[in-house]
Amino acid sequence: MIKRKTHPLPTEEPLITSTAIIVIAVISYLANYALNAYFSHHLSPNLFGDLNIGLKMISFANMAILLGSDSSAMRFLSMYIKEKDTKLKYAFLRWMFSRTGLMIAIYLVLIAIGTSVMFLLHHFHIKALDSHHLAVYMLWIAPLYALLVISMNVIYCHDRPVLA
């Protein structure tokens, strides 16, 4: 007699998680749409464009800070977690956060030098501080955004997509 393997019935947990992810995605899309509508009505077209350029500059700086660490976390960290290899998991986390910390330190030094030059130009009455593009000031936010992206990826790798 041939015995067949029986597969356990799927639980409701993946369905609940998938539904929660879809609900969160729809809410975030609607929030983004509402925020864009609010900004486009309350800001001048030039300032709205400057804000969008600043946000794109933050994304570009985020790529320079992370250098693909977020993508490698999705590949390697999730594999180490699935295999329950805590030694490799913690070694990878140490490597990822130390490399990101080093890149943030280098980035902050470069931004501090740029800001110092801006203040010197302002001090010697060459260029006023308010004449610089908004994106220059928004670049200070990029390290926080990079830490947020990396933290979200680590949480996501631990099978907590709703929390991420």
C-alpha positions as CSV (number, residue, x, y, z in Angstrom):
1,M,0.0,0.0,0.0
2,I,1.4,3.4,-1.0
3,K,1.2,6.0,1.7
4,R,0.5,9.5,0.6
5,K,1.9,12.5,2.3
6,T,-0.8,14.7,3.7
7,H,-0.2,18.4,3.7
8,P,-1.4,20.3,6.7
9,L,-4.1,22.7,6.1
10,P,-3.0,26.3,5.8
11,T,-3.4,28.4,8.8
12,E,-5.2,31.7,8.9
13,E,-2.0,33.6,10.0
14,P,-0.5,34.1,6.5
15,L,-4.0,35.4,5.3
16,I,-4.1,37.9,8.2
17,T,-0.6,39.0,7.6
18,S,-1.2,39.4,3.8
19,T,-4.4,41.3,4.5
20,A,-2.7,43.6,7.0
21,I,0.1,44.3,4.5
22,I,-2.4,45.2,1.8
23,V,-4.3,47.5,4.2
24,I,-1.1,49.2,5.2
25,A,-0.1,49.6,1.6
26,V,-3.4,51.2,0.7
27,I,-3.3,53.5,3.7
28,S,0.2,54.6,2.9
29,Y,-0.7,55.3,-0.7
30,L,-3.7,57.3,0.4
31,A,-1.6,59.2,2.9
32,N,1.0,59.9,0.2
33,Y,-1.7,61.2,-2.1
34,A,-3.3,63.4,0.6
35,L,0.1,64.8,1.5
36,N,0.9,65.6,-2.1
37,A,-2.5,67.2,-2.5
38,Y,-2.0,69.3,0.7
39,F,1.5,70.4,-0.3
40,S,0.5,71.2,-3.8
41,H,-2.3,73.5,-2.6
42,H,-0.4,75.2,0.2
43,L,3.0,75.6,-1.4
44,S,4.0,77.6,-4.4
45,P,4.9,75.6,-7.5
46,N,8.6,76.5,-7.0
47,L,8.6,75.4,-3.4
48,F,6.7,72.2,-4.1
49,G,9.3,71.4,-6.8
50,D,12.1,72.2,-4.4
51,L,10.6,69.9,-1.8
52,N,10.4,67.0,-4.3
53,I,14.0,67.6,-5.4
54,G,15.0,67.5,-1.8
55,L,13.2,64.2,-1.2
56,K,14.9,62.7,-4.2
57,M,18.3,64.0,-3.0
58,I,17.6,62.2,0.3
59,S,16.9,59.0,-1.6
60,F,20.1,59.4,-3.6
61,A,22.2,60.1,-0.4
62,N,20.5,57.0,1.1
63,M,21.9,54.9,-1.7
64,A,25.3,56.3,-1.2
65,I,25.2,55.6,2.6
66,L,23.8,52.1,2.4
67,L,25.7,50.9,-0.6
68,G,23.3,47.9,-1.0
69,S,23.3,46.8,2.6
70,D,19.5,46.9,2.7
71,S,19.4,44.6,-0.4
72,S,22.0,42.2,1.0
73,A,20.1,42.1,4.3
74,M,17.1,40.8,2.5
75,R,19.1,38.1,0.9
76,F,21.6,36.9,3.5
77,L,20.0,37.9,6.8
78,S,16.7,36.2,6.0
79,M,18.7,33.1,4.9
80,Y,20.6,33.0,8.2
81,I,17.4,33.5,10.2
82,K,15.7,30.7,8.3
83,E,18.6,28.3,8.9
84,K,18.7,29.4,12.6
85,D,22.4,30.2,12.3
86,T,22.7,32.8,15.0
87,K,26.5,33.1,14.7
88,L,26.3,34.2,11.0
89,K,23.2,36.3,11.7
90,Y,25.0,38.4,14.4
91,A,28.2,38.6,12.3
92,F,26.2,39.9,9.4
93,L,24.3,42.4,11.6
94,R,27.6,43.6,13.1
95,W,29.1,44.0,9.6
96,M,26.1,45.7,8.2
97,F,25.7,48.2,11.0
98,S,29.4,48.9,11.3
99,R,29.7,49.6,7.6
100,T,26.6,51.7,7.7
101,G,27.9,53.6,10.7
102,L,31.2,54.3,8.9
103,M,29.4,55.5,5.8
104,I,27.2,57.8,8.0
105,A,30.2,59.2,9.7
106,I,31.9,59.9,6.3
107,Y,28.7,61.4,5.0
108,L,28.2,63.6,8.1
109,V,31.8,64.9,7.8
110,L,31.2,65.8,4.1
111,I,27.9,67.5,4.9
112,A,29.5,69.4,7.8
113,I,32.3,70.6,5.5
114,G,29.7,71.8,3.0
115,T,27.7,73.5,5.7
116,S,30.8,75.2,7.0
117,V,31.6,76.5,3.5
118,M,28.0,77.8,3.4
119,F,28.4,79.6,6.7
120,L,31.7,81.1,5.6
121,L,30.2,82.3,2.3
122,H,27.4,83.9,4.4
123,H,29.8,85.4,6.9
124,F,31.8,87.1,4.2
125,H,28.6,88.3,2.5
126,I,29.3,86.3,-0.7
127,K,26.1,84.2,-0.6
128,A,23.2,84.4,1.9
129,L,22.1,81.3,3.7
130,D,18.5,81.6,2.4
131,S,19.7,81.6,-1.2
132,H,20.8,78.0,-1.1
133,H,18.5,75.3,-2.4
134,L,16.2,73.5,0.0
135,A,17.7,70.2,-0.9
136,V,21.0,71.3,0.7
137,Y,19.3,71.6,4.1
138,M,17.4,68.4,3.6
139,L,20.5,66.4,3.1
140,W,21.0,66.3,6.9
141,I,18.0,64.0,7.2
142,A,19.6,61.3,5.0
143,P,21.4,59.4,7.8
144,L,18.2,59.1,9.8
145,Y,16.4,57.8,6.7
146,A,19.2,55.3,6.1
147,L,18.9,54.0,9.6
148,L,15.2,53.7,9.2
149,V,15.5,51.8,6.0
150,I,18.0,49.4,7.5
151,S,16.0,48.8,10.6
152,M,12.8,48.2,8.5
153,N,14.7,45.6,6.5
154,V,16.0,43.8,9.6
155,I,12.5,43.7,11.1
156,Y,11.1,42.4,7.8
157,C,13.8,39.7,7.6
158,H,12.6,38.5,11.1
159,D,9.1,37.8,9.5
160,R,7.5,40.9,10.9
161,P,6.3,42.6,7.7
162,V,3.4,44.4,9.4
163,L,5.7,45.9,12.0
164,A,8.2,46.9,9.3
